[in-house]
Amino acid sequence: MGDSLNKMITFDDFTKVDLRIGTIIEVNDFPNARKPAYQLTIDFGDLGVKKSSAQITTQYQKEDLVNRQIVAVINFPKKQIANFMSECLVMGAVREDDVFLLHPETKVKNGSQVS
């Protein structure tokens, strides 16, 4: 992680990343994942509903995630993870092996852009 200063990007590079706010509307176990994970269904408002896989099982129970707003990158190509197609990347802060979801401080409209 200490090498991050050696990987400088331009502002134009950053503007290509489409970070949006979405609300988790469904959470399922993901038994076919190599590492423990959940399958998330996320509502991005006018941008639609997308699915993602997230390795957040040590910090979050399924029932605590429903209706929680999160930050996600929505303009990655779809990625096959085991038997599941992930359509966005949920953002989180990593501490050791734990992931803590990034989220807005107050409720905002689904699909709101993060800048």
VENZIWO-V208391 format. One record per backbone hydrogen bond with DSSP energy under -1.0 kcal/mol. NH is the residue of the N-H (numbers start at 1). CO is the residue of the C=O. Records with the same first field share a line. If there is no record, write none. Layout:
BEGIN
NH = CO / CO
END
This chain:
BEGIN
4 = 1
6 = 3
7 = 4
14 = 10
15 = 11
16 = 13
17 = 14
19 = 17
20 = 72
21 = 112
22 = 70
23 = 43
24 = 68
25 = 41
26 = 41
28 = 39
30 = 37
33 = 30
38 = 54
39 = 28
40 = 52
41 = 26
42 = 50
43 = 23
44 = 48
47 = 44
48 = 45
50 = 42
52 = 40
54 = 38
56 = 54
60 = 56
65 = 62
66 = 62
67 = 24
68 = 65
70 = 22
71 = 102
72 = 20
73 = 89
74 = 18
79 = 86
81 = 84
84 = 81
86 = 79
87 = 51
89 = 73
91 = 71
93 = 100
95 = 98
98 = 95
100 = 93
102 = 91
111 = 21
112 = 109
114 = 19
END
